[in-house]
Amino acid sequence: MKLSTRLAALAEKHADIAVSARGLGLLCGLELREGIDPRMVLERMRDRGVLIATAGERVLRFAPPLIVTEAELTEGLAALDLVLSELPRPTRA
């Protein structure tokens, strides 16, 4: 399954945290909602052994190597799902 499809599913599952997924191939991004600190996500992902970066102020950038395996993608996306589940939910005014 494609990385962008799997990120879109996570964006839908965590709609209170993420706006949308975008990108092509293995270069993808997950846009976070305003008020969500991407640095917190980066830190928690790093603690789980997954390195990602940011693109702009609210986008998490995924750029795995071309030799990434399906199992490694699954492991990384499972870590992201867990991290997004643990984040404090934004308060609505």
MARDO-714362 format. One record per atom (N, C-alpha, C, O, CB): residue in one letter; x, y, z; atom name. Coordinates in nm, 2 decimals, padded with zeros to 4 digits. Glycine has a CB too. Example, Ala and Ser with C-alpha at 12.3 -4.5 7.8 and 13.67 -1.06 7.14 Angstrom:
+-------+--------+--------+--------+-------+
: dovex :      x :      y :      z : lumti :
+-------+--------+--------+--------+-------+
:     a :  01.32 : -00.57 :  00.78 :     N :
:     a :  01.23 : -00.45 :  00.78 :    CA :
:     a :  01.32 : -00.33 :  00.78 :     C :
:     a :  01.42 : -00.33 :  00.85 :     O :
:     a :  01.13 : -00.45 :  00.90 :    CB :
:     s :  01.28 : -00.22 :  00.71 :     N :
:     s :  01.37 : -00.11 :  00.71 :    CA :
:     s :  01.29 :  00.00 :  00.79 :     C :
:     s :  01.34 :  00.11 :  00.80 :     O :
:     s :  01.41 : -00.06 :  00.57 :    CB :
+-------+--------+--------+--------+-------+
//
This chain:
+-------+--------+--------+--------+-------+
: dovex :      x :      y :      z : lumti :
+-------+--------+--------+--------+-------+
:     m :  00.08 : -00.12 :  00.00 :     N :
:     m :  00.00 :  00.00 :  00.00 :    CA :
:     m :  00.09 :  00.12 :  00.00 :     C :
:     m :  00.19 :  00.13 :  00.06 :     O :
:     m : -00.10 :  00.00 :  00.12 :    CB :
:     k :  00.05 :  00.23 : -00.07 :     N :
:     k :  00.13 :  00.35 : -00.08 :    CA :
:     k :  00.13 :  00.43 :  00.05 :     C :
:     k :  00.04 :  00.43 :  00.12 :     O :
:     k :  00.07 :  00.43 : -00.19 :    CB :
:     l :  00.24 :  00.49 :  00.07 :     N :
:     l :  00.26 :  00.58 :  00.19 :    CA :
:     l :  00.16 :  00.69 :  00.19 :     C :
:     l :  00.10 :  00.71 :  00.30 :     O :
:     l :  00.41 :  00.64 :  00.19 :    CB :
:     s :  00.13 :  00.75 :  00.08 :     N :
:     s :  00.04 :  00.86 :  00.08 :    CA :
:     s : -00.10 :  00.82 :  00.12 :     C :
:     s : -00.18 :  00.89 :  00.19 :     O :
:     s :  00.03 :  00.93 : -00.06 :    CB :
:     t : -00.14 :  00.70 :  00.08 :     N :
:     t : -00.27 :  00.64 :  00.11 :    CA :
:     t : -00.28 :  00.61 :  00.26 :     C :
:     t : -00.38 :  00.64 :  00.33 :     O :
:     t : -00.30 :  00.51 :  00.03 :    CB :
:     r : -00.17 :  00.56 :  00.31 :     N :
:     r : -00.17 :  00.53 :  00.46 :    CA :
:     r : -00.17 :  00.65 :  00.54 :     C :
:     r : -00.23 :  00.65 :  00.65 :     O :
:     r : -00.05 :  00.44 :  00.49 :    CB :
:     l : -00.10 :  00.76 :  00.50 :     N :
:     l : -00.10 :  00.88 :  00.57 :    CA :
:     l : -00.24 :  00.95 :  00.57 :     C :
:     l : -00.28 :  01.01 :  00.67 :     O :
:     l :  00.01 :  00.98 :  00.52 :    CB :
:     a : -00.30 :  00.94 :  00.45 :     N :
:     a : -00.44 :  00.99 :  00.44 :    CA :
:     a : -00.53 :  00.93 :  00.54 :     C :
:     a : -00.62 :  00.99 :  00.60 :     O :
:     a : -00.49 :  00.98 :  00.30 :    CB :
:     a : -00.52 :  00.80 :  00.56 :     N :
:     a : -00.60 :  00.72 :  00.65 :    CA :
:     a : -00.57 :  00.77 :  00.79 :     C :
:     a : -00.67 :  00.78 :  00.87 :     O :
:     a : -00.58 :  00.57 :  00.64 :    CB :
:     l : -00.45 :  00.80 :  00.83 :     N :
:     l : -00.42 :  00.85 :  00.96 :    CA :
:     l : -00.47 :  00.99 :  00.98 :     C :
:     l : -00.51 :  01.02 :  01.09 :     O :
:     l : -00.26 :  00.84 :  00.98 :    CB :
:     a : -00.46 :  01.07 :  00.87 :     N :
:     a : -00.52 :  01.21 :  00.88 :    CA :
:     a : -00.67 :  01.20 :  00.91 :     C :
:     a : -00.72 :  01.28 :  00.98 :     O :
:     a : -00.49 :  01.28 :  00.75 :    CB :
:     e : -00.74 :  01.11 :  00.85 :     N :
:     e : -00.88 :  01.09 :  00.87 :    CA :
:     e : -00.91 :  01.04 :  01.01 :     C :
:     e : -01.00 :  01.09 :  01.08 :     O :
:     e : -00.94 :  01.00 :  00.76 :    CB :
:     k : -00.83 :  00.95 :  01.05 :     N :
:     k : -00.85 :  00.89 :  01.19 :    CA :
:     k : -00.83 :  00.99 :  01.30 :     C :
:     k : -00.90 :  01.00 :  01.40 :     O :
:     k : -00.76 :  00.77 :  01.21 :    CB :
:     h : -00.73 :  01.08 :  01.27 :     N :
:     h : -00.69 :  01.18 :  01.37 :    CA :
:     h : -00.72 :  01.32 :  01.32 :     C :
:     h : -00.64 :  01.41 :  01.32 :     O :
:     h : -00.54 :  01.17 :  01.41 :    CB :
:     a : -00.85 :  01.34 :  01.27 :     N :
:     a : -00.89 :  01.46 :  01.21 :    CA :
:     a : -00.88 :  01.58 :  01.30 :     C :
:     a : -00.88 :  01.70 :  01.25 :     O :
:     a : -01.03 :  01.45 :  01.16 :    CB :
:     d : -00.88 :  01.56 :  01.43 :     N :
:     d : -00.87 :  01.67 :  01.52 :    CA :
:     d : -00.73 :  01.72 :  01.54 :     C :
:     d : -00.70 :  01.83 :  01.59 :     O :
:     d : -00.93 :  01.63 :  01.66 :    CB :
:     i : -00.63 :  01.64 :  01.49 :     N :
:     i : -00.49 :  01.67 :  01.49 :    CA :
:     i : -00.43 :  01.71 :  01.35 :     C :
:     i : -00.36 :  01.80 :  01.34 :     O :
:     i : -00.41 :  01.55 :  01.55 :    CB :
:     a : -00.47 :  01.63 :  01.25 :     N :
:     a : -00.42 :  01.65 :  01.12 :    CA :
:     a : -00.53 :  01.70 :  01.02 :     C :
:     a : -00.64 :  01.67 :  01.03 :     O :
:     a : -00.37 :  01.51 :  01.07 :    CB :
:     v : -00.48 :  01.78 :  00.93 :     N :
:     v : -00.57 :  01.84 :  00.82 :    CA :
:     v : -00.57 :  01.74 :  00.71 :     C :
:     v : -00.68 :  01.70 :  00.66 :     O :
:     v : -00.52 :  01.98 :  00.78 :    CB :
:     s : -00.46 :  01.71 :  00.65 :     N :
:     s : -00.46 :  01.62 :  00.53 :    CA :
:     s : -00.32 :  01.57 :  00.51 :     C :
:     s : -00.22 :  01.61 :  00.57 :     O :
:     s : -00.50 :  01.70 :  00.41 :    CB :
:     a : -00.31 :  01.47 :  00.42 :     N :
:     a : -00.18 :  01.41 :  00.37 :    CA :
:     a : -00.17 :  01.45 :  00.23 :     C :
:     a : -00.26 :  01.47 :  00.15 :     O :
:     a : -00.18 :  01.26 :  00.39 :    CB :
:     r : -00.04 :  01.47 :  00.19 :     N :
:     r : -00.02 :  01.50 :  00.05 :    CA :
:     r :  00.12 :  01.45 :  00.01 :     C :
:     r :  00.20 :  01.42 :  00.09 :     O :
:     r : -00.02 :  01.66 :  00.03 :    CB :
:     g :  00.14 :  01.45 : -00.12 :     N :
:     g :  00.27 :  01.40 : -00.17 :    CA :
:     g :  00.26 :  01.29 : -00.27 :     C :
:     g :  00.15 :  01.24 : -00.30 :     O :
:     g :  00.36 :  01.36 : -00.06 :    CB :
:     l :  00.37 :  01.25 : -00.32 :     N :
:     l :  00.38 :  01.14 : -00.42 :    CA :
:     l :  00.49 :  01.05 : -00.39 :     C :
:     l :  00.59 :  01.09 : -00.33 :     O :
:     l :  00.40 :  01.20 : -00.56 :    CB :
:     g :  00.47 :  00.92 : -00.42 :     N :
:     g :  00.57 :  00.82 : -00.39 :    CA :
:     g :  00.61 :  00.82 : -00.25 :     C :
:     g :  00.52 :  00.81 : -00.16 :     O :
:     g :  00.70 :  00.85 : -00.48 :    CB :
:     l :  00.74 :  00.83 : -00.22 :     N :
:     l :  00.79 :  00.82 : -00.08 :    CA :
:     l :  00.82 :  00.96 : -00.02 :     C :
:     l :  00.86 :  00.97 :  00.09 :     O :
:     l :  00.92 :  00.74 : -00.08 :    CB :
:     l :  00.79 :  01.07 : -00.10 :     N :
:     l :  00.80 :  01.20 : -00.04 :    CA :
:     l :  00.66 :  01.25 : -00.01 :     C :
:     l :  00.59 :  01.30 : -00.10 :     O :
:     l :  00.88 :  01.29 : -00.14 :    CB :
:     c :  00.63 :  01.24 :  00.12 :     N :
:     c :  00.49 :  01.28 :  00.16 :    CA :
:     c :  00.49 :  01.37 :  00.28 :     C :
:     c :  00.59 :  01.38 :  00.35 :     O :
:     c :  00.41 :  01.15 :  00.19 :    CB :
:     g :  00.38 :  01.44 :  00.30 :     N :
:     g :  00.37 :  01.52 :  00.42 :    CA :
:     g :  00.23 :  01.51 :  00.48 :     C :
:     g :  00.14 :  01.47 :  00.42 :     O :
:     g :  00.39 :  01.67 :  00.38 :    CB :
:     l :  00.23 :  01.53 :  00.61 :     N :
:     l :  00.11 :  01.53 :  00.69 :    CA :
:     l :  00.09 :  01.67 :  00.75 :     C :
:     l :  00.17 :  01.70 :  00.84 :     O :
:     l :  00.11 :  01.41 :  00.80 :    CB :
:     e : -00.01 :  01.74 :  00.71 :     N :
:     e : -00.03 :  01.87 :  00.76 :    CA :
:     e : -00.11 :  01.87 :  00.89 :     C :
:     e : -00.21 :  01.80 :  00.90 :     O :
:     e : -00.11 :  01.96 :  00.66 :    CB :
:     l : -00.05 :  01.93 :  00.99 :     N :
:     l : -00.11 :  01.93 :  01.13 :    CA :
:     l : -00.20 :  02.06 :  01.14 :     C :
:     l : -00.18 :  02.16 :  01.07 :     O :
:     l : -00.01 :  01.93 :  01.23 :    CB :
:     r : -00.30 :  02.05 :  01.23 :     N :
:     r : -00.39 :  02.16 :  01.25 :    CA :
:     r : -00.31 :  02.27 :  01.32 :     C :
:     r : -00.21 :  02.24 :  01.39 :     O :
:     r : -00.51 :  02.11 :  01.33 :    CB :
:     e : -00.36 :  02.39 :  01.31 :     N :
:     e : -00.31 :  02.50 :  01.38 :    CA :
:     e : -00.31 :  02.48 :  01.53 :     C :
:     e : -00.41 :  02.43 :  01.58 :     O :
:     e : -00.38 :  02.63 :  01.34 :    CB :
:     g : -00.21 :  02.51 :  01.60 :     N :
:     g : -00.20 :  02.49 :  01.74 :    CA :
:     g : -00.14 :  02.36 :  01.78 :     C :
:     g : -00.11 :  02.34 :  01.90 :     O :
:     g : -00.34 :  02.49 :  01.80 :    CB :
:     i : -00.11 :  02.27 :  01.69 :     N :
:     i : -00.04 :  02.14 :  01.72 :    CA :
:     i :  00.11 :  02.17 :  01.69 :     C :
:     i :  00.15 :  02.21 :  01.58 :     O :
:     i : -00.09 :  02.02 :  01.63 :    CB :
:     d :  00.19 :  02.14 :  01.78 :     N :
:     d :  00.34 :  02.17 :  01.77 :    CA :
:     d :  00.41 :  02.05 :  01.70 :     C :
:     d :  00.41 :  01.94 :  01.76 :     O :
:     d :  00.40 :  02.20 :  01.91 :    CB :
:     p :  00.45 :  02.07 :  01.58 :     N :
:     p :  00.52 :  01.95 :  01.51 :    CA :
:     p :  00.65 :  01.91 :  01.58 :     C :
:     p :  00.68 :  01.79 :  01.57 :     O :
:     p :  00.55 :  01.99 :  01.37 :    CB :
:     r :  00.71 :  02.00 :  01.66 :     N :
:     r :  00.83 :  01.95 :  01.73 :    CA :
:     r :  00.80 :  01.85 :  01.83 :     C :
:     r :  00.89 :  01.76 :  01.86 :     O :
:     r :  00.90 :  02.07 :  01.79 :    CB :
:     m :  00.69 :  01.85 :  01.89 :     N :
:     m :  00.65 :  01.75 :  01.99 :    CA :
:     m :  00.63 :  01.62 :  01.92 :     C :
:     m :  00.67 :  01.51 :  01.97 :     O :
:     m :  00.51 :  01.79 :  02.06 :    CB :
:     v :  00.57 :  01.62 :  01.80 :     N :
:     v :  00.56 :  01.50 :  01.72 :    CA :
:     v :  00.70 :  01.44 :  01.69 :     C :
:     v :  00.72 :  01.32 :  01.70 :     O :
:     v :  00.47 :  01.52 :  01.60 :    CB :
:     l :  00.78 :  01.53 :  01.64 :     N :
:     l :  00.92 :  01.49 :  01.60 :    CA :
:     l :  00.99 :  01.42 :  01.71 :     C :
:     l :  01.05 :  01.31 :  01.70 :     O :
:     l :  01.00 :  01.60 :  01.54 :    CB :
:     e :  00.98 :  01.48 :  01.83 :     N :
:     e :  01.05 :  01.43 :  01.95 :    CA :
:     e :  01.00 :  01.29 :  01.99 :     C :
:     e :  01.07 :  01.20 :  02.01 :     O :
:     e :  01.04 :  01.53 :  02.06 :    CB :
:     r :  00.87 :  01.28 :  01.99 :     N :
:     r :  00.81 :  01.15 :  02.03 :    CA :
:     r :  00.83 :  01.04 :  01.92 :     C :
:     r :  00.85 :  00.93 :  01.96 :     O :
:     r :  00.65 :  01.17 :  02.05 :    CB :
:     m :  00.84 :  01.08 :  01.80 :     N :
:     m :  00.87 :  00.98 :  01.69 :    CA :
:     m :  01.02 :  00.94 :  01.71 :     C :
:     m :  01.05 :  00.82 :  01.69 :     O :
:     m :  00.84 :  01.04 :  01.55 :    CB :
:     r :  01.10 :  01.03 :  01.73 :     N :
:     r :  01.25 :  01.00 :  01.75 :    CA :
:     r :  01.26 :  00.91 :  01.87 :     C :
:     r :  01.35 :  00.81 :  01.86 :     O :
:     r :  01.33 :  01.13 :  01.77 :    CB :
:     d :  01.19 :  00.93 :  01.98 :     N :
:     d :  01.19 :  00.84 :  02.09 :    CA :
:     d :  01.15 :  00.70 :  02.06 :     C :
:     d :  01.19 :  00.60 :  02.12 :     O :
:     d :  01.10 :  00.89 :  02.20 :    CB :
:     r :  01.07 :  00.68 :  01.95 :     N :
:     r :  01.03 :  00.55 :  01.90 :    CA :
:     r :  01.12 :  00.50 :  01.79 :     C :
:     r :  01.09 :  00.40 :  01.73 :     O :
:     r :  00.89 :  00.56 :  01.86 :    CB :
:     g :  01.23 :  00.57 :  01.76 :     N :
:     g :  01.32 :  00.52 :  01.66 :    CA :
:     g :  01.29 :  00.56 :  01.52 :     C :
:     g :  01.34 :  00.50 :  01.42 :     O :
:     g :  01.34 :  00.38 :  01.67 :    CB :
:     v :  01.19 :  00.65 :  01.50 :     N :
:     v :  01.15 :  00.69 :  01.36 :    CA :
:     v :  01.19 :  00.84 :  01.34 :     C :
:     v :  01.15 :  00.93 :  01.42 :     O :
:     v :  01.00 :  00.67 :  01.34 :    CB :
:     l :  01.27 :  00.86 :  01.24 :     N :
:     l :  01.32 :  01.00 :  01.21 :    CA :
:     l :  01.23 :  01.06 :  01.09 :     C :
:     l :  01.23 :  01.00 :  00.99 :     O :
:     l :  01.47 :  01.00 :  01.17 :    CB :
:     i :  01.17 :  01.17 :  01.12 :     N :
:     i :  01.10 :  01.25 :  01.02 :    CA :
:     i :  01.14 :  01.39 :  01.04 :     C :
:     i :  01.22 :  01.43 :  01.13 :     O :
:     i :  00.94 :  01.23 :  01.03 :    CB :
:     a :  01.10 :  01.48 :  00.95 :     N :
:     a :  01.14 :  01.62 :  00.95 :    CA :
:     a :  01.01 :  01.71 :  00.94 :     C :
:     a :  00.90 :  01.66 :  00.93 :     O :
:     a :  01.24 :  01.66 :  00.84 :    CB :
:     t :  01.03 :  01.84 :  00.94 :     N :
:     t :  00.92 :  01.93 :  00.91 :    CA :
:     t :  00.94 :  02.00 :  00.78 :     C :
:     t :  01.05 :  02.00 :  00.73 :     O :
:     t :  00.91 :  02.03 :  01.03 :    CB :
:     a :  00.83 :  02.04 :  00.72 :     N :
:     a :  00.84 :  02.12 :  00.60 :    CA :
:     a :  00.74 :  02.24 :  00.63 :     C :
:     a :  00.62 :  02.22 :  00.63 :     O :
:     a :  00.79 :  02.04 :  00.47 :    CB :
:     g :  00.80 :  02.36 :  00.65 :     N :
:     g :  00.72 :  02.47 :  00.69 :    CA :
:     g :  00.68 :  02.46 :  00.84 :     C :
:     g :  00.76 :  02.40 :  00.92 :     O :
:     g :  00.59 :  02.47 :  00.61 :    CB :
:     e :  00.58 :  02.53 :  00.88 :     N :
:     e :  00.55 :  02.54 :  01.02 :    CA :
:     e :  00.46 :  02.42 :  01.07 :     C :
:     e :  00.46 :  02.39 :  01.19 :     O :
:     e :  00.48 :  02.67 :  01.05 :    CB :
:     r :  00.38 :  02.36 :  00.98 :     N :
:     r :  00.28 :  02.26 :  01.03 :    CA :
:     r :  00.28 :  02.13 :  00.96 :     C :
:     r :  00.18 :  02.05 :  00.97 :     O :
:     r :  00.14 :  02.32 :  01.03 :    CB :
:     v :  00.38 :  02.10 :  00.88 :     N :
:     v :  00.38 :  01.98 :  00.80 :    CA :
:     v :  00.49 :  01.89 :  00.84 :     C :
:     v :  00.61 :  01.93 :  00.85 :     O :
:     v :  00.39 :  02.01 :  00.65 :    CB :
:     l :  00.45 :  01.76 :  00.87 :     N :
:     l :  00.55 :  01.66 :  00.90 :    CA :
:     l :  00.60 :  01.60 :  00.76 :     C :
:     l :  00.51 :  01.56 :  00.68 :     O :
:     l :  00.50 :  01.55 :  00.99 :    CB :
:     r :  00.73 :  01.59 :  00.74 :     N :
:     r :  00.78 :  01.54 :  00.61 :    CA :
:     r :  00.83 :  01.40 :  00.63 :     C :
:     r :  00.91 :  01.37 :  00.72 :     O :
:     r :  00.89 :  01.64 :  00.56 :    CB :
:     f :  00.78 :  01.32 :  00.54 :     N :
:     f :  00.83 :  01.18 :  00.54 :    CA :
:     f :  00.90 :  01.15 :  00.41 :     C :
:     f :  00.85 :  01.18 :  00.30 :     O :
:     f :  00.70 :  01.08 :  00.55 :    CB :
:     a :  01.03 :  01.11 :  00.42 :     N :
:     a :  01.11 :  01.09 :  00.31 :    CA :
:     a :  01.20 :  00.97 :  00.33 :     C :
:     a :  01.32 :  00.98 :  00.34 :     O :
:     a :  01.20 :  01.21 :  00.27 :    CB :
:     p :  01.14 :  00.85 :  00.34 :     N :
:     p :  01.22 :  00.73 :  00.37 :    CA :
:     p :  01.31 :  00.69 :  00.25 :     C :
:     p :  01.28 :  00.74 :  00.14 :     O :
:     p :  01.12 :  00.61 :  00.40 :    CB :
:     p :  01.41 :  00.62 :  00.27 :     N :
:     p :  01.50 :  00.58 :  00.16 :    CA :
:     p :  01.42 :  00.49 :  00.06 :     C :
:     p :  01.33 :  00.42 :  00.10 :     O :
:     p :  01.62 :  00.51 :  00.22 :    CB :
:     l :  01.47 :  00.49 : -00.06 :     N :
:     l :  01.41 :  00.40 : -00.16 :    CA :
:     l :  01.41 :  00.26 : -00.13 :     C :
:     l :  01.33 :  00.18 : -00.18 :     O :
:     l :  01.47 :  00.43 : -00.29 :    CB :
:     i :  01.50 :  00.21 : -00.04 :     N :
:     i :  01.51 :  00.07 : -00.01 :    CA :
:     i :  01.43 :  00.03 :  00.12 :     C :
:     i :  01.44 : -00.08 :  00.17 :     O :
:     i :  01.65 :  00.04 :  00.02 :    CB :
:     v :  01.34 :  00.12 :  00.16 :     N :
:     v :  01.25 :  00.10 :  00.28 :    CA :
:     v :  01.16 : -00.02 :  00.25 :     C :
:     v :  01.11 : -00.04 :  00.13 :     O :
:     v :  01.17 :  00.22 :  00.31 :    CB :
:     t :  01.14 : -00.11 :  00.34 :     N :
:     t :  01.06 : -00.22 :  00.33 :    CA :
:     t :  00.91 : -00.19 :  00.37 :     C :
:     t :  00.89 : -00.09 :  00.44 :     O :
:     t :  01.11 : -00.34 :  00.40 :    CB :
:     e :  00.82 : -00.27 :  00.33 :     N :
:     e :  00.68 : -00.26 :  00.37 :    CA :
:     e :  00.67 : -00.27 :  00.52 :     C :
:     e :  00.59 : -00.20 :  00.58 :     O :
:     e :  00.59 : -00.36 :  00.30 :    CB :
:     a :  00.75 : -00.36 :  00.58 :     N :
:     a :  00.74 : -00.38 :  00.72 :    CA :
:     a :  00.80 : -00.26 :  00.80 :     C :
:     a :  00.74 : -00.22 :  00.90 :     O :
:     a :  00.83 : -00.50 :  00.76 :    CB :
:     e :  00.90 : -00.19 :  00.74 :     N :
:     e :  00.95 : -00.07 :  00.81 :    CA :
:     e :  00.85 :  00.04 :  00.80 :     C :
:     e :  00.83 :  00.12 :  00.89 :     O :
:     e :  01.08 : -00.03 :  00.74 :    CB :
:     l :  00.78 :  00.06 :  00.68 :     N :
:     l :  00.68 :  00.16 :  00.67 :    CA :
:     l :  00.57 :  00.13 :  00.77 :     C :
:     l :  00.52 :  00.22 :  00.83 :     O :
:     l :  00.62 :  00.16 :  00.52 :    CB :
:     t :  00.53 :  00.01 :  00.78 :     N :
:     t :  00.42 : -00.03 :  00.87 :    CA :
:     t :  00.46 :  00.00 :  01.02 :     C :
:     t :  00.38 :  00.06 :  01.09 :     O :
:     t :  00.39 : -00.18 :  00.86 :    CB :
:     e :  00.58 : -00.03 :  01.05 :     N :
:     e :  00.63 :  00.00 :  01.19 :    CA :
:     e :  00.63 :  00.16 :  01.21 :     C :
:     e :  00.59 :  00.20 :  01.32 :     O :
:     e :  00.77 : -00.05 :  01.21 :    CB :
:     g :  00.68 :  00.23 :  01.12 :     N :
:     g :  00.69 :  00.38 :  01.13 :    CA :
:     g :  00.55 :  00.44 :  01.14 :     C :
:     g :  00.53 :  00.53 :  01.22 :     O :
:     g :  00.76 :  00.44 :  01.02 :    CB :
:     l :  00.46 :  00.39 :  01.06 :     N :
:     l :  00.32 :  00.45 :  01.06 :    CA :
:     l :  00.25 :  00.41 :  01.19 :     C :
:     l :  00.16 :  00.48 :  01.24 :     O :
:     l :  00.24 :  00.40 :  00.94 :    CB :
:     a :  00.28 :  00.29 :  01.24 :     N :
:     a :  00.22 :  00.25 :  01.37 :    CA :
:     a :  00.27 :  00.34 :  01.48 :     C :
:     a :  00.19 :  00.38 :  01.57 :     O :
:     a :  00.25 :  00.10 :  01.40 :    CB :
:     a :  00.39 :  00.38 :  01.47 :     N :
:     a :  00.45 :  00.47 :  01.57 :    CA :
:     a :  00.38 :  00.61 :  01.56 :     C :
:     a :  00.35 :  00.67 :  01.66 :     O :
:     a :  00.60 :  00.48 :  01.56 :    CB :
:     l :  00.36 :  00.65 :  01.44 :     N :
:     l :  00.29 :  00.78 :  01.42 :    CA :
:     l :  00.15 :  00.77 :  01.47 :     C :
:     l :  00.10 :  00.87 :  01.53 :     O :
:     l :  00.29 :  00.82 :  01.27 :    CB :
:     d :  00.08 :  00.67 :  01.44 :     N :
:     d : -00.06 :  00.65 :  01.49 :    CA :
:     d : -00.06 :  00.66 :  01.65 :     C :
:     d : -00.14 :  00.73 :  01.70 :     O :
:     d : -00.12 :  00.51 :  01.45 :    CB :
:     l :  00.03 :  00.59 :  01.71 :     N :
:     l :  00.04 :  00.60 :  01.86 :    CA :
:     l :  00.07 :  00.74 :  01.91 :     C :
:     l :  00.01 :  00.79 :  02.00 :     O :
:     l :  00.15 :  00.50 :  01.91 :    CB :
:     v :  00.17 :  00.80 :  01.84 :     N :
:     v :  00.21 :  00.94 :  01.88 :    CA :
:     v :  00.09 :  01.03 :  01.87 :     C :
:     v :  00.06 :  01.11 :  01.96 :     O :
:     v :  00.33 :  00.99 :  01.80 :    CB :
:     l :  00.02 :  01.03 :  01.76 :     N :
:     l : -00.10 :  01.11 :  01.73 :    CA :
:     l : -00.21 :  01.09 :  01.83 :     C :
:     l : -00.28 :  01.18 :  01.88 :     O :
:     l : -00.15 :  01.10 :  01.59 :    CB :
:     s : -00.22 :  00.96 :  01.87 :     N :
:     s : -00.32 :  00.92 :  01.97 :    CA :
:     s : -00.29 :  00.98 :  02.11 :     C :
:     s : -00.38 :  01.01 :  02.19 :     O :
:     s : -00.33 :  00.77 :  01.98 :    CB :
:     e : -00.16 :  00.99 :  02.14 :     N :
:     e : -00.12 :  01.04 :  02.27 :    CA :
:     e : -00.11 :  01.19 :  02.28 :     C :
:     e : -00.10 :  01.25 :  02.39 :     O :
:     e :  00.01 :  00.99 :  02.30 :    CB :
:     l : -00.12 :  01.27 :  02.17 :     N :
:     l : -00.11 :  01.41 :  02.18 :    CA :
:     l : -00.23 :  01.47 :  02.25 :     C :
:     l : -00.34 :  01.42 :  02.24 :     O :
:     l : -00.10 :  01.47 :  02.04 :    CB :
:     p : -00.21 :  01.58 :  02.32 :     N :
:     p : -00.32 :  01.65 :  02.38 :    CA :
:     p : -00.41 :  01.71 :  02.27 :     C :
:     p : -00.36 :  01.76 :  02.17 :     O :
:     p : -00.27 :  01.77 :  02.47 :    CB :
:     r : -00.54 :  01.69 :  02.28 :     N :
:     r : -00.63 :  01.74 :  02.18 :    CA :
:     r : -00.65 :  01.89 :  02.19 :     C :
:     r : -00.65 :  01.95 :  02.30 :     O :
:     r : -00.77 :  01.67 :  02.20 :    CB :
:     p : -00.66 :  01.96 :  02.07 :     N :
:     p : -00.67 :  02.10 :  02.08 :    CA :
:     p : -00.81 :  02.14 :  02.13 :     C :
:     p : -00.91 :  02.07 :  02.12 :     O :
:     p : -00.66 :  02.16 :  01.93 :    CB :
:     t : -00.81 :  02.25 :  02.20 :     N :
:     t : -00.93 :  02.30 :  02.26 :    CA :
:     t : -01.00 :  02.39 :  02.16 :     C :
:     t : -00.93 :  02.47 :  02.09 :     O :
:     t : -00.91 :  02.38 :  02.39 :    CB :
:     r : -01.13 :  02.38 :  02.15 :     N :
:     r : -01.21 :  02.47 :  02.05 :    CA :
:     r : -01.26 :  02.59 :  02.13 :     C :
:     r : -01.31 :  02.57 :  02.24 :     O :
:     r : -01.32 :  02.39 :  01.99 :    CB :
:     a : -01.25 :  02.70 :  02.07 :     N :
:     a : -01.30 :  02.83 :  02.14 :    CA :
:     a : -01.45 :  02.84 :  02.12 :     C :
:     a : -01.50 :  02.94 :  02.17 :     O :
:     a : -01.23 :  02.95 :  02.08 :    CB :
+-------+--------+--------+--------+-------+
//
